[in-house]
Amino acid sequence: MPSNVIVGLQWGDEGKGKITDLLAKNSDYVIRYQGGNNSGHSIHIKNSYFVLHLVPSGVIYSGVKCIVGPGVVIDPKSFIQEIQNLESMGINTSKVFLAKRAHITMPYHCLLDQYQEEALGDKSIGTTHKGIGPTYVDKINRTGIRVLDLLNLEVFHKKLKYHIDLKNKIFTKIFQKKPLFFQSIYEEYIEYAKILSDRVVDAVYEIHEAFHHKKKILFEGAQAMLLDINYGTYPYVTTSSTSTGGVCTGVGIPPNFLKNFIGITKAYCTRVGFGPFPTEIGSEMNDVIRKKGNEYGATTKRPRRCGWLDLIALKYSCMINGVNYLVLTKLDVLSELEIIKICVKYKCNDKIIQYFPANIKQEVKGIYVDLPGWKQDISHIHEYEDLPKNCKKYIKFIEVYLNLEILLISVGSERNQNIIKNKSLFFKIFT
């Protein structure tokens, strides 16, 4: 049975967790296909807030099976802590599983991440120091430690010894840092293996079996399109394929298993860390949006850079991901503004362009259309017809420019603060 993919279309933090949680209600599986614990998905249900880093966003529903796929890199300590936190909040995590082919993030990966960033100085990428990049490097270098290796004492001992010896040479000779001790790390991770052993599955066969039995499957990623290793704002990107194409390689399925590609975009833009941001607002308006939208990283708590909606970048993301439906989030954040700008062109090296350049630099600036604001609280609205006139104009402008229909509009962080714009289509797809 063809399945649904949720993909962020900007630099992350679009509200993918909330939307996955919403759509997971009618799913049998929610499967994570890339990334690590360097991202955070926030879910707000009444007075409870759940911040997920590795666990798929369908975990809140007891009937949904969640799998962390082969394309994800897993920090066992972080994963176990996340499971314990969820259990302490009354969430049953017995249906959360790990793919045996997924790679393991080790302590030396986190240190390498930190030391490399320090060495780059003002040219650093601005990583979270969670070790995600170095883990993927070992994976591509064909020396990585996988979940299945962690469960085999002899194999794990051999692989860990190789890496500790190699990384210690790098730490001491290149970075002039202290070495790590093999035995303490080995013993620590053997304990993790005991805790995780009952959660390990052969995800590839299980997912194919689920398709064979016509189960409803929802795929979610960690980061978003403009951080994709191939098509994002390189080198200020993550180290995996965040696009819908990453689903196939990240969980081991053919493209014809996928049908609906649901793109998530904020009503404006944000970015955490360094890198180009053509529509960034360098004024008091930045603080207004950040405060109203609570724009702070779910993982790092770093303040997010804020900017106007970038339709050039958004169209590029929709094109690459094959998006056929849009979800617009955080529309309520713009409710206090008199004028709302929306980027429709770029100025690049004194030229006006309408495409997203491969070598995008800080010098690329947005050219805007000004739209009137609606100056009205919309967070309580549940019907599209009840939205202010200027609010609907803003939505229509986006749809016309992208030639795509907005299926759902989020007007607040709580699970039920949504407007289903096309109800017949929505329920046809998701029920």
N, C-alpha and C positions, 0 to 999 in steps of 0.2 A: 504493500500500500504506500503510495507517495506520501511524503512527510513534509513537515514545516520547519523552516530554518529562521531563527531570529538573528539579525546581524546589526551591529551598531554602524552608523554611516558617517560618524564624525571622528573625534579623537577619544572616544570613550565617554563614560558617565552619562549616557543618553537615557538611562532608566531601563536597561535591558532586563535587570533582575525583576523589577516590578512587572514588566510585560510578560516575561517568561512565567512568573508566578501566576499571573492572570490566565494565560493560555494553557498552563499545565493542568488546570482543573479538569479538562476534557482529554488529557493525554494519558497514555499508559506508561510512556517512558520520557524522561528528560535526560539528554546526553550532552555532556560538555566535550567539545572537540579540539580545543587548543588552549595555550596559555598556561599560567601557573597561579601561584598565590600572590602575584603582584597586582591583581585587580580585585575590586570589591563590588559585589552586587547587593544593593540595599532593598529590603522588603519591609514595608510599613503596614501592619495589620492592627487596627484599633490603637491600643496603647503600647504595642510591642514592635520593636525594631530588630530585624534580623540582618546581619551583615555577613554575606557569604564570600569566601575567597576561592575555595576549591570545590565545595559541594554544589551540585547543580541546583538551580533555583526552584525546582519542583519538589524539593524535600519537605515543604510545609504540608503537602497532601500525602496522607498515609498510604493511599492506593497507588501512588506513582513510583515507579522504579527509577532510580537515578544512577547513571553510570558516568564515571570520570574516564573519558576515552583514551585510547592509545596515543593520541597526539598531544595530550596534556603532560606537563612535567609536575611531579608531585613531591612536595616537601612533607614527609611523613609526620613530623612533629606538628607542623601547622595543621595538617588534615585532622590529626587526632584531637588537637585542641578545639578545632572547629566542631567536630562531632560531639565532644564533651559539652561545649557551650550550648549547642542545640538541644542536647538531651536535658541539660539543666533548666532549659526554658520550656520543657514539656513536649519537645518534638521527637517523634519516633524516627530514628535514623537506620532502622534495620534493613531498609531497602536501598541503601547507598552502597555502591560497589566501585571497585577500582579495576581498570583494565590491566591485565598482567603484562602487556607490552608497553605500558606507559613508563617513562623514565623517571628516575629518582633525583631530586635535588638534594645535594649533600652539603655539609658545613663549608667545605672548601669552595664550593660554587659561590656561596654568599660572600666569602672573603675575597675571592677573585673579582667578583662584581664590584665590591667596595674599593679594592686596591686599584683596579683599572680605571675607575671613575676618578679617583684621587690623582692618578698619574696623568690623566687627560687635562686636569685643571679647568681652565675656562672653556675648553673644547669638549667637556664631558656631555654625555647624552642626557643625564638627569634620571638615571634608573632608580628603582626602589631599593636596590641592594638586596633583593630577595634571591639572587643567584639564578634567575631564569635564563638569561643569555648564556652564561657559562654551561648550564645544564644542556641546552640545545647544542652548544659547540661540541661537547663530548658525545652527544647523540650523533651528530653529523660526522664526527671524527671516528665513529664506530667503536668507541671505547666506553660508552655510557653504561650505567647500572640501571637495569630495568626492575620493575616490581617483581617479576618472576625470579630475578637474580637474588633479590633481597630474601626470598623465601628458601634459598638453597645455601646453606651455611658454607659449604666448600667453595662454591662459585663466588659468593659474596666476599668471603675472606680474600680470595685471590685478586678479585677486581679492586676491592678497597685498598689492599696493600699496594697495588700498582699505582693507584691514584694518589694515595698519601705520599708515597715516595716521590712521584713526579711533581705534585703540587708543592711539596715542601722545598724542592729545589727552586721552583719559581718564587715562592714566598721569600726564601732567605737570600737567594742570589740576585734576583731582579728587583724585588720590592723592599728588601732589607727588613722583613717582618719575621715574627716568631714562627717556628714550625708547628704543625699539628701532631697530635699523638694518636697513633693507630688504635691502640687497644681500647681507649675510652670511647672513641667513635664507634668502633666495632660492637662493643657491648651495648652501647646506647641503641644502635639501630637493630640489633638482634631482638631487643625488647619491643621495638616498634613492629618488627616483623610478626611477632607473636600476636600482637593486638590486631594487626591488619589481615592476618592470614584468612580469616573467614569471610572477608569482603572482596577477595580477589576472584575475578571471573575472566573467562576468555571472551572479551567483549565483542570481537569480530563475529564469532559464531552466534552469540546471543542476539546481537542486533539483526543479523540476517534471518535468524529464526523468528524474531519478532515481526519482521516484514512479511515473512512467509505466512504468518498467522494473522496478518492484517491488523497489527497493533498500531495505535496512534503514537507517533514518535515526534518529539520536538527537540531540535538541536539548538544549543546556545554556545556562543563563544565567550571569551574573556574580554579581550580588548575590541577595538573597532577598526573599520576599514582604513582610515587614514594613518593607522599605526601598523598596517600590514608590512611584512618584511620585504615584499616585492613591489607593492603599489602605494605604499604610504609615503610620508614626507621623510624619506631616507636621507641621512642616517638616524634621524630622530624617530625611530620606530621600535616596535617590539621584535622578537626573534622568531615569530611563527606566522603562519598564514591565517589571518583573521577573517578573510573573505569567505563567502559561501563555498568557494572552491576548496577551502581548507576543511570543510566537513568531510568530503570524500577521502582525503588523505589522512584526516585526523581520526576517523572511526572505521575506515575500511569498507566503504560502500561505493557503488557506481552512481554516476550523476542521475540516472533515470529513476533512482529511488526518491529523488527530491522533487517537490512540486511547487509549494508556495514559499517565496522568499520575502520575508517580512522585514523591511528596513526600519530601524528606529532612529529618529532624529529629534533633537531638542528644537524648540522654537527659536533658539539662539545657539551660539557655539561656546564651548569651553575647551580648555586644554590644560593638562597638568604637566609641569616640567618644561624643558627647553624645546626649541624647534619653531619653524615658521608658523605663523598664524595670521593670515592676510586680513581678517576682519576684527582683530583684537581692538578693544576699546581702551585707549590710554587716558582715561579721565575718571571723574567722579562716578560716571555711569557704570564703570566696571565694578565699583564697590556696591552700588545700588543693586545690580543684578546678582552679584555674589552673595550679598546678605539675604536678599529675597529668595534666591534659589538654593541657599545653603550649599554653596559651591566650594566644598572642601572634600579632598580625596577620601573615599571610604577606607582605603588601605593605609595611606600615608598621613592623612589629615592635612596635607598641603593645600593652601588656597589655590583654587583653579583660576587660570586666566580666562577672562570672559570677553565675548565679542558678539557681533551681530550675526544673524543667520547667513551662511555662505552658500548660495544656490549653485555657484560654479562647482565647488567641491562636492556638494550634495548630488548634483547630477552625475558627476564623475563616479561617485561611490555607487549610485543606483545602477549605472551602466555596467560596472565591473561585476557587481553582485547579482545582476539579473533581477533586481527587486521588482515585484509586481504589486506589492501593497505597502503603504507607508503607515507608520504610527508616529504621531507628533506628540512629544512630551513637554511638560513644564510650560505649557502655554500660559498658565496663570501667573507666572513670574513676570510677564510683560505687562500685566494689567495696570500698573501705576504710571506707565509712560505716556507722554503726550504724543511723541513721534517715535515710530519704530523704523529703523533702517533695515534694509535687506539687500545683500550684495548680489548684483546681476552681471558684473563684469570685473576684470582685473586690470590694473595698470602695472605693466611689467617692462622695465627698461624703456620707459617713455612710449611704450606701445599699449594699445588697448586690445585685450584678448578675452575670449569667452571659453577657454578650456583650462584644465588643471595641468600646469606644466610638470614634466618629470623632474626638473631641477628647480623646484620651488624654493625661493630664498626669502629672507626677511624683507627684501625690497619690493616684493609683490604686495600691492595694496588693493583693497576692495573699492569698487565704485558702486554707489548705492542708489536705490529708489527709496524715497521717504513715504511711509504709509502712516495714516492717522491712527493713534492709539484708541483704546476704548474706555480707559479710565473707569473700570468697573470690575468688582470682584467676580470672578467666574468659577471659583473653586467649588461652589455648591451646585453648579449646573450639571444636569445629567442628559439633557436633550439638546441636540445640535440646533434645533430651531430657536432655542432660548438664548443662544449666544448673542452678544451685542453685534450690531451690523458691521462695525469696523473690524471686529474679531473674525467674522466670517469672510470679510474681504481679504484679510491677511492669509487665511487658510486657502482661499480660492486662488490667490496669487501664486502660492507655492505649488498647488496642484497643476495649474496651467503651465507654469514654467517647466515643471518636471514631466508633465504629461502622465501623471500618476494619481491614483485616488488615495486619499487619506482615509484609512479604515477606522482608526481609533484615535482619540485625542485624550491625553492625560492632563488633568487640571489640578493635580495635587499628588502628594507622595503616598497617600493612603490607598490601599488595594482597590477600593471601590470608587475612587475619584476619577472616573472616566466617562467619556462620551463616545458611544458607538455611533459613528457617522452613517454607516450603511449597515443597518441591522440585518437585513436579509442575507447579504453577502457574508457578514461576519459569522452568523450562526451556521451558514452553509459550510464554511471552512472549518470552524472550530467546534462543531458539535456532531 
